[in-house]
C-alpha cells in the first residue's frame, strides 16, 4: 500500500479547517490503496519522509516565509531526504494574511532541492478560507493521493 505523508502547521482554526479539507480529499472513498499519515511539522521525522511515497506540505505564511515549524521540519529532514533518488510526487498549500509569495518561493526552492515532483498545482491564498478555497485544497489532497493509488 502506498503512503501519503501530510506534514502541516495548523495552529489556528482557519489552518485546521484547511487541513481537514486536505485530509478529506486524500481519504476520499474513491481512492484505494493509499494510507494517509498526518503529522504536525514539529513531530514529523526523517523516517516518516523516507517511508512515504508522496507528500503534501501545509504551512502558514509568517512574516513573508514558511512557518517556523515547517522550516524546522525541513531543517531536520532535508539532508537525508535529499539523498533519496526517487522523484516523489507532492504538492503544498500556503495560507496567509497579507502575502504568500515568500513562502511559495521557499516551498519551490526546498522541493526542487529534494527532487520532489509537483503533481498538483499548489493552493495559496489569503484571508478567511471560503468554500472555494476548501474545495481547492480538498482537490489537491485527492489529486496527490490518486497519483499514488493502486
Secondary structure in CASP SS format (residue, H / E / C, confidence):
PFRMAT SS
TARGET T0000
AUTHOR 0000-0000-0000
METHOD secondary structure of the structure
MODEL  1
X C 1.00
X E 1.00
X E 1.00
X E 1.00
X E 1.00
X E 1.00
X E 1.00
X E 1.00
X C 1.00
X C 1.00
X C 1.00
X C 1.00
X H 1.00
X H 1.00
X H 1.00
X H 1.00
X H 1.00
X H 1.00
X H 1.00
X H 1.00
X H 1.00
X H 1.00
X H 1.00
X H 1.00
X H 1.00
X H 1.00
X C 1.00
X C 1.00
X C 1.00
X C 1.00
X C 1.00
X C 1.00
X C 1.00
X E 1.00
X E 1.00
X E 1.00
X E 1.00
X E 1.00
X E 1.00
X E 1.00
X C 1.00
X C 1.00
X C 1.00
X C 1.00
X C 1.00
X H 1.00
X H 1.00
X H 1.00
X H 1.00
X H 1.00
X C 1.00
X C 1.00
X C 1.00
X E 1.00
X E 1.00
X E 1.00
X E 1.00
X E 1.00
X E 1.00
X E 1.00
X E 1.00
X E 1.00
X C 1.00
X C 1.00
X E 1.00
X E 1.00
X C 1.00
X H 1.00
X H 1.00
X H 1.00
X H 1.00
X H 1.00
X H 1.00
X H 1.00
X H 1.00
X H 1.00
X H 1.00
X H 1.00
X H 1.00
X H 1.00
X H 1.00
X C 1.00
X C 1.00
X C 1.00
X C 1.00
X C 1.00
X C 1.00
X C 1.00
X E 1.00
X E 1.00
X E 1.00
X E 1.00
X E 1.00
X E 1.00
X E 1.00
X E 1.00
X C 1.00
X C 1.00
X C 1.00
X C 1.00
X H 1.00
X H 1.00
X H 1.00
X H 1.00
X H 1.00
X H 1.00
X H 1.00
X H 1.00
X H 1.00
X H 1.00
X H 1.00
X H 1.00
X H 1.00
X H 1.00
X C 1.00
X C 1.00
X E 1.00
X E 1.00
X C 1.00
X C 1.00
X C 1.00
X C 1.00
X E 1.00
X E 1.00
X E 1.00
X E 1.00
X C 1.00
X C 1.00
X C 1.00
X C 1.00
X H 1.00
X H 1.00
X H 1.00
X H 1.00
X H 1.00
X H 1.00
X H 1.00
X H 1.00
X H 1.00
X H 1.00
X H 1.00
X H 1.00
X H 1.00
X H 1.00
X H 1.00
X H 1.00
X H 1.00
X H 1.00
X C 1.00
X C 1.00
END
